[in-house]
Amino acid sequence: MLTSLRQAAEKAADQLTKAKAAGDAKRISEAEANLASRQEFLAAAEKADSSRR
């Protein structure tokens, strides 16, 4: 599960990079929100995983 969450966060970061390169303000805003959401979810999952150990 953590691997797929990390991959999703990496993909979101790539999308943000592409949106910035294109200079598309709407896509940038959406990509930033998506990346923040993915990173928060990943952080919560990593915290839960580490507390189980």
Secondary structure, DSSP 8 states (H G I E B T S, - for coil): -HHHHHHHHHHHHHHHHHHHHHT-HHHHHHHHHHHHHHHHHHHHHHHHHHHH-
